[in-house]
């Protein structure tokens, strides 16, 4: 039967909801990847108990030849993105096909 309504359906990993807002992982990755000292990144949402939605986690591979200034990266993201700056950053040597499993 149905209720004749439209529903938001995203592809897994392309977006996440944080505090009532849909956040594009690709938009955040693009902002991170354009920063000097970053080789590549992957962004995904992580659950935080007692919070609305998922917070942003950025897995970053640093450029081997260029130093990365994390304070300047934070400033760059605050000016480049609406209000979806990742709350968590982890530095990785490689990025797999999915977010790391936290046990």
N, C-alpha and C positions, 0 to 999 in steps of 0.2 A: 504494500500500500504506500507507505511513505508519507511524509508531511510536506512534500513539495518545497523543500528548502535547499539552499546551497550550503556547502560545508567546506571550510578550508582544509585541504589535504596537501601536505608537503611531502616531498621525497625525503626519505630518511637521511639526515645529515646535512641537508641543504639549508635548513633554518632551525631555529629553536626559539621558544618563548621565554622572555625574561621580563618580569614585572608588567605583564599584560601587553608587551610589544613583540611582534615577530622580528627576529634578528636574522639577517642574511649572513651565513658563514662566508660566502664568497666576497661580500663587500668588506668584511673585516680582513680576510686573507689578502685581498688586493692592497689594502692600506698597509698591512704589515710587510708584504713582499716588496713594496716600493721603497722601504726604508733601507738606508745604507747599513751594511753589515748583516743583513738577513739574506740567506740563500733561498729558503722557502718556508712555508708555514701551513698548518692545518688547524682549523678552528672548529670547535664542537661545543655543545652544551653539556654541563655536568649538573647533576642534582645536588642541591644543598638542603638538608633537612630544615623544615620550617619556612622555606622561602617559596615565592610564587614563580614557578617555571624553573628554568635552568640557567645557570650563570655561564658566561663565556670562558672557555679554556683555549689558549693558543699554544700549540706545540710548534716550536721554532727551531729550524736548523740554521745555525750561524754560518756566515761566510768565513771560510778558513783564513782568508787573507785580509779581511777588513774588521777592525774592532767594532763591537756593538755596544753602544751606550744606552743602557736600559732606561735611564731617566729621560733622555731625548726621545726614545721610542715612545714612552708614555705620553709625552707632550705632543708628539706627531700624531698619535692616535686620537688624542682628545680634540685636536683641531681638524682631523681628517674625517672623523666619524660623528654621527649625530650624538648618541649617548650610550652607545653599545660597546664601550671599551672593555676588552676581556678583563675579568677580575683575576684570572689565574694565568700564569705563563710557565711553561716548562720547556727547557732546552733539551733537544734530542739530537742524536747523531743520524738517525733515519726516521722516517715516518711510514708506518704500515698502512694497510688498507682500511683500518678502523681505529677508533679511539682505544688507547690502552685500557685494559681491564684493571680496575682497582679492586683489590681483594682485602 
